Amino acid sequence: MPDRVTAIEVIRQSEQGISVRPFLVRADDGNRYFVKGLNRAGGPSLMSEVIAAELGVLMGLPIPEWRIIDIPQGLIDFSPMENIRDLSGGPAFASRQVENVNELMWAGLRSVPLELQRKVLLFDWWIQNGDRCLGENGGNVNLLLDSQGNLVVIDHNVAFDASLTAEEFCDNHVFRDQLRHFQDLVTRQEYARELDAALGHWDRIVALLPVEWIYRDSDEIDETIPTLLQRLETLHQFRDERFWGQL
């Protein structure tokens, strides 16, 4: 289980982000993290971040290390920073800062290895993440390049979106040119084995989630939507031929 950390300094709020703008925070382990608070993001979004991060790493995707972070109330109460109360409400999600990164641009797509493009594309379809869009006129790609030109995969707070359609996904995903790769039956079987192996860690991943994220209130009876069972059912869909046929 990743070590739980405590914030000791809130440095600034990020300029990036649409629905949620994370805060750059220094923690007591000496590292800096981009933090999404429970009060602003909500439990379901933070659950999506953890589940996606764990499954993505199991698939070999370059997703930054993450932690659950506690934000002392004093850091919030005595800060003049705008929107600081976004960090209140309980434990937050922290994604470790990667230094010297730039957002992936349209002109940089060719620098990303084809196999990695395919894995990111499949992964996003698997977790119902429609928030990886890019075209010649821009988009919200949620992909970075580090100083060595290596890809960094971030931001999964809108994953498990039941309203995401195959048409929308296939028309807008940054790596949509790789869709044809999944028409091959042998290729599908190979990737299905990877998905199955990653999903075998489900119980361990669920055990990482704070109860404050899972339930609507402190009585711990009613789960937030989508529930853990609904998320698991989504992840099981790769076993249905329709999952692949829509790609």
N, C-alpha and C positions, 0 to 999 in steps of 0.2 A: 504494500500500500504506500503511495506517495506520502512523504512527510507533510504534516500540516504545519503551516507557517503563520506568523503574525506580522501584520504591517507595522512598520515603525516610522514611515514617512510617506505621505502622499505628495508626489512630485508635481504632477500636472495631469490634466485631462487630455486625452488624445484628440487630435483634429479629425481623425479617421473614424468611420463608423456611421451607420445610418440610423438604425433603430436603437442601438446602444453604442455610446462612445466610452470606451474603457478608460481607466485611470492608470497612469504609470506609477507604480508603488514600489518602494524599497522594503524588503521583508527582513525578518530577523535571521535569515540564513545567509544574508549578504548579497542576495540576488535581487534584480529588478524584474517586476512582472507587470503585464497589462492585466488589469483586474476589472471584472464585470460584477457589479453588486447585485445582491438579491432584490433590493428595493426597486431597482430600475429594470433589470433583465427578467426577473421572475424565475421561480424554481424550474419550470419546464425548460427554459432556455439554457440554464446552467447544467441541467441534467443532460441535455443534448450535447453540450460542449464536452463533458466528461466521457460520455459514451462514444462519441465520435472520435475523440482524441485517442482513447484506448484501442478502439477497433482499427483506426487508421494506422497507428503504430504497428499493430499486429500484421497489417497488410504491407508494411514496409514503407509507409508514407512518412516524409520528413515533417512531422508535426512537433512543435516545441514541447519541452517538458511542461507539465502543469502541476499545480498544487491547489488544495483548498486553503484559503487564507482567511484568517480572522482579522477584522478591522476594529481596533479598540474604539469605543464610543468617543473617547477624548479626542482622537484624531479628527473625528467628524464634527463634534460640537465646537471645537476651537479653531476650525479652519475657515478662512474667509473665501475659500475657493468656490466658484460657482458650481452648482450641481453636486456638491460634495455628498449630499444625502442620498445620491444614487447608490452609494456604497453601504448604506445602512440596511437593517433587516435581518442580518444573520450572516453565516459563512458565505464567502464569495468564491468565484472561480478566478484563478490566476494562471496566465500563460506566460512562461518565461520570455523576457525580452531577448530578441536576437539583434546583435549590434550590426550597424552599417548595412541596412537592408533598403531596398527600393521596391516599389510595387511593380509587379510584372506588367509590362506594356505589350501592346499588339505586336510591335516590332521584335520583341524578345521571345516570342513563342517558340521559334526554332531552336533556341538554346536549351529547351526542356527535352530530355530524352523521350522518345516515343513511348517506351514502355511505361514510364512514369506518367505521361499524359493519359494513357489508357487506364492506369490504375486509379488516378484521380477521378476520371470520368465515371468509371464503374463504381467507385466508392461513393461518389455523390448521388448516383442513381440509387444505390443500395440504401442509403440513409435518408433519401428524399430531401436532398439539399439543393435547392434551386438558386443559391446565392453565390454562384461562381460564374458570373456572366462577363463576357468581354467581346467587343467588336471593334471595328476600325474607328468608331466614334467614341470609344470608351466603354465603361461599365463598372461593375462592382465585383472585382475578380477574387479578392481575398487570397491572393498568392503573392509571395515576395521572392526576391532574389537577394541572396547574401553577397558579401564582398567577393566570394569566389565564383559567383554565378550559379550557386546551388539553390534549388527551389525550397521555399518554406511555405507550408500549408497551414492556414489559420482560419479561425472564425467559423464555428458550426452552430451558432445559437439558434438558427432558424431551420435546422435539420428536423426530420420527422414531420414534414409538412404534408399532411394528407391531401391538401388541395393542389399539390404540384402535379401537373399533367405531363405525359410523355412528350407531347408536342412542344410545350413550353420549354421543357428541359433540353430536348434535342435541338431546338432552334437557337438557344441562347448560351449553352455551356461553352466556356472558353476552349475546351478541347473537343468540340463537337466533330471536328474532322476525323477523329479516331473512331467514330461510331461504326463505320463499316468493318472494323476489325472484329466486332462481336457477332458477325454473321456466321462465322465458322463454328461448327458444332464442337470440334475438338477444343478450340480456344475457350468456348463457354464452359466446358467441363473442367478445364484446367483452373479457370478463375473461380468456378463454383467450389472447388476443393479449398481454395484459399479463403473464401468467404466462410465456408463451413468451419474451417480450423479456427478462424478468428472468433466466430460466434460461440465456439466451445468455451470461451472465457467469460460468457455472459454473467454467470453467478458471481464470479470474482469482481467484475466491473460494477455490478449493481451494489455490491457490498461497499464500494467506495463512496456512494452517494450519501450526503447528509440527509437525515430525515426531514430537516427543514425545507428541503427542496422537493421532496416526494409528496408531501401531504399538504392539503389546503390550509389546515390550521393545526394547533397543538394537540388536538385529540387523536391525531394520527389514524383517522378512519378513512376519510375520503381522499383519494389520490388526485393530484393535479392531472390535467389532460395535456398531451396523451399520457395514459398510464404506462407503467412498465410493461404490462402485458400487451398493450397496443403497440408499443415500440418493438417488442420481441416479435410480434406477428408481422410487423413491417419487415423486419430483418429476415424472417423466414421466407419471404416472397421469392428469393432467388431460386428456391427449389421448384418454382412453378415456371413452366416454359413461357408464360405470358410476360414474366419479368424480362426475359431476354428478347422476346419477340418485339417489344416496344422500343428497343434500342436501335 
